């Protein structure tokens, strides 16, 4: 099964990512890449995607990661219905709210 995922490149402190297609099970860590589909720079939020190859691999059944789904959708690639949407990040619940300064009783002078 093919996977479309991000591959980290760049130097320390300035990461850049390639959008790649590779085997999901056999060589996920060996770096064996079938195709390069685009690039993503998180510092400038610039994403360059080659639409036709990306569409070809999606039609062949390649599974995109949640972040890649968001990037492909922004680039105008038509996603299949089964492609997972990126999860919505919710704020964490605050524990021990009674200890917050705003919840403390006011000092009477």
N, C-alpha and C positions, 0 to 999 in steps of 0.2 A: 504494500500500500504506500502511495506517495503522500508526502506531507509538505506543505508550504509553510516555512517558518523563517525566523530571523536568525542571521548569523552575525555575531559581533565581530567587528573589525575596528581599526583605529588604534590610537595609543592610550596610555593610561590617563584617565581624567577626561578624555574626549572620545567617547564611544560613538561609533557609527555602525549601522547595520545594513547587511545585504538581505534582500528577500530572495530566498533560495527554494528550490524543489529538490528533495532527496528522499530516499527510502526511510520510512518511519521506523522500521524495526531492525533492519540489518546493519546500517552504518550511521546511526544518529550522531555518534561521537567521533567517527574517523575522519569526518570532513569530506566524504565522498559526495559530491554534488552533481545532480543531473543537469540542472539549469539555473542560471541567475535571472531573476525576473524583475528586480528593481533594487533601489536603495532607499534608506530612511535615515535622516539626521535628526535625532531628538532635540538637539540644541536649537536648531532653526525651524524645527517642525516641517522640514522640506521632505517630500516623498516623491520619488520618481519611479513610476511603475510602467513596465512594458505591457500594455493591455492585452494585446493579441496572444502572446505566449502564456500569460497568466490565465486568460480565458480558456485556452486550449487544455491546460493542465487541470483546471477546475472541472471542465466538461469530461475529462478522462477519469475523474473521481478523486483528485488530490484533496486531502483534508487540510484546510488552513488553520493556523493557530488563532486564538481569539484576537490578538493584537493585529495579526495580518488581515483578518476579516475587516477590522476597522479601517486599515490602510487601503485595502482594495476597494472598499465601498466609497471612500473619499476620492479615489482615483477614477471612479466611474466603471469599474468592472461589475458585470452582472453576476451576482452570487446565486448559487442554487439554494433551494428552500432548506436543505438539510444543513447548510453551513451555520455553525454556532455563532451567535452574537456575543460580543464581549460582555462579561458580567458587569452589572452596575455596582460601583463601589459605594457602599453605604458607610456613614460615619459610625465609628465604634461607640458602643454605649459607655457612658461615663460611670465608673464604679465609685462608690462612696461619695455621692453627691453632697451629703451632709457636711463633708469636710471642706468643701469649696468656700472660698472667702465670701462670695456673694450670698451664700446661704447662712453665714454666721450672723447671730443677732448683733444689732448695732450697740456699740458701747454708749452708755448714758453718762453724760458729763455733769 
